[in-house]
Amino acid sequence: MSDDIIQKAKRVLGKMGKKDLYGKHLQPFLDVLKYLTNKSEYAEDELYGWEKVVQVNLRDTENFYIKTNKPFAEHPKLVIKQGNADNPDATIITDGDTFTGIMCGRANLFRENPDIFRIEGDDTQVYIFFMLLRLTRQEHVEQQRQAEAKRSGKKIKIE
């Protein structure tokens, strides 16, 4: 685990918390997403058996897709690849700012405006992807909160 990715994670999660994540932050966001998801036991449970591919086509930057590497392995891992997948199960069509806005909660455009955000194919797979993102982020935030409480000697308030 490199200090570089940890610092990048803190910056990206800070931007997400402030709803200040934009298209220009997409690649660091994807790097952090992959890092946090692949070290999360909760994410492993969600990834186990998920054999689907979600393509993300962005109008203003490079397309990418996500899938699970070895979905039935003991420790499945999230794969994020640049480019276009062959026969994806679902495709998100949007722009970088809208995509990152949805990721950080700044935008909530699901199906409200198909010119800005559209899903083609099995939309359930897209919702699974978004749920995985939220779960991974929440787990990381909770780990940071517990670590801070331990360092400061404060009791952890369970919410």
C-alpha positions in Angstrom: 0.0 0.0 0.0 1.7 3.2 -1.1 1.5 6.5 0.6 0.7 8.0 -2.8 -2.6 6.2 -3.2 -3.6 6.9 0.4 -3.0 10.6 -0.1 -4.9 10.4 -3.4 -7.8 8.6 -1.6 -7.9 11.3 1.1 -8.0 14.1 -1.6 -10.7 12.3 -3.7 -12.9 11.4 -0.7 -12.5 14.9 0.6 -13.8 16.3 -2.7 -16.6 13.7 -2.7 -17.6 14.8 0.9 -17.7 18.4 -0.3 -19.6 17.5 -3.5 -16.7 19.0 -5.4 -15.7 16.1 -7.6 -15.7 16.9 -11.3 -14.7 15.3 -14.6 -11.1 16.5 -14.3 -10.9 14.3 -11.2 -12.2 11.2 -13.0 -8.9 9.3 -13.3 -7.9 9.8 -9.6 -11.4 8.9 -8.6 -11.2 5.6 -10.6 -7.8 4.8 -9.1 -9.1 5.3 -5.6 -12.3 3.4 -6.4 -10.3 0.4 -7.5 -7.9 0.6 -4.6 -10.6 0.9 -1.9 -12.9 -1.7 -3.5 -10.1 -4.2 -3.8 -9.1 -3.9 -0.2 -12.7 -4.1 1.1 -14.2 -7.3 2.5 -17.7 -5.8 2.1 -16.9 -5.1 -1.6 -15.6 -8.7 -2.0 -19.0 -10.0 -0.8 -20.8 -7.7 -3.4 -18.4 -8.6 -6.2 -18.6 -12.4 -5.6 -20.5 -13.9 -8.5 -21.0 -10.6 -10.3 -20.2 -11.6 -13.9 -21.5 -8.4 -15.5 -19.8 -5.6 -17.4 -20.8 -2.0 -17.1 -19.5 0.3 -19.9 -19.2 4.0 -19.2 -19.3 6.2 -22.3 -18.3 9.7 -21.6 -18.8 12.4 -24.2 -15.8 14.5 -23.1 -13.2 12.0 -22.1 -12.0 8.4 -22.6 -14.6 5.6 -22.1 -14.0 2.9 -19.5 -15.7 -0.2 -18.2 -15.8 -2.1 -15.0 -16.2 -5.8 -14.3 -15.1 -8.4 -11.7 -11.9 -10.3 -12.3 -12.6 -14.0 -11.4 -16.0 -13.4 -9.9 -16.1 -16.8 -8.2 -12.6 -16.6 -6.7 -12.3 -16.4 -2.9 -11.2 -12.8 -3.3 -12.7 -11.3 -6.5 -11.3 -7.9 -7.5 -12.8 -5.0 -9.4 -11.3 -4.3 -12.8 -11.5 -0.9 -14.4 -10.2 -0.7 -18.0 -10.0 2.2 -20.4 -11.8 1.7 -23.7 -14.9 -0.2 -24.8 -16.0 -3.7 -23.6 -17.3 -6.3 -26.0 -21.0 -6.8 -25.3 -21.4 -5.0 -22.0 -24.5 -5.8 -19.9 -25.2 -2.1 -19.4 -23.9 1.2 -20.7 -24.0 4.6 -19.0 -23.9 7.5 -21.4 -23.1 10.9 -20.0 -20.2 13.3 -19.5 -17.4 13.4 -17.0 -18.9 16.2 -14.8 -22.3 14.5 -14.6 -20.8 11.1 -13.8 -18.6 12.4 -11.1 -21.4 14.6 -9.8 -23.6 11.5 -9.4 -20.7 9.7 -7.6 -20.3 12.5 -5.0 -24.0 13.4 -4.7 -23.8 16.8 -6.5 -26.0 15.5 -9.3 -29.0 13.3 -9.2 -30.0 12.9 -12.8 -31.1 9.2 -13.2 -33.5 9.2 -16.1 -34.6 12.8 -15.4 -32.8 14.1 -18.6 -31.8 11.4 -21.1 -29.7 14.0 -23.0 -27.4 14.3 -20.0 -27.5 10.9 -18.4 -28.8 7.7 -20.0 -28.6 3.9 -19.3 -28.8 1.4 -22.1 -29.2 -2.3 -21.3 -29.7 -3.9 -17.9 -30.0 -0.9 -15.6 -30.0 -3.2 -12.6 -26.2 -3.7 -13.2 -25.7 0.1 -13.1 -27.5 0.3 -9.7 -25.4 -2.5 -8.4 -22.3 -0.5 -9.5 -23.5 2.6 -7.7 -24.4 0.6 -4.6 -20.9 -0.9 -4.6 -19.4 2.6 -4.8 -21.5 3.9 -1.9 -20.7 0.8 0.2 -16.9 1.1 -0.4 -16.9 4.8 0.4 -18.9 4.4 3.6 -16.6 1.6 4.8 -13.6 3.8 4.2 -15.2 6.8 6.0 -16.0 4.5 9.0 -12.5 3.1 9.1 -11.1 6.7 9.1 -13.5 7.7 11.9 -12.5 4.7 14.0 -8.8 5.3 13.5 -9.2 9.0 14.4 -11.1 8.1 17.6 -8.5 5.5 18.5 -5.7 8.1 18.0 -7.5 10.7 20.0 -8.7 8.3 22.7 -12.4 9.3 22.1 -15.2 6.9 22.4 -16.8 5.9 19.1 -20.4 7.0 18.8 -22.4 4.4 16.9 -24.9 6.0 14.6 
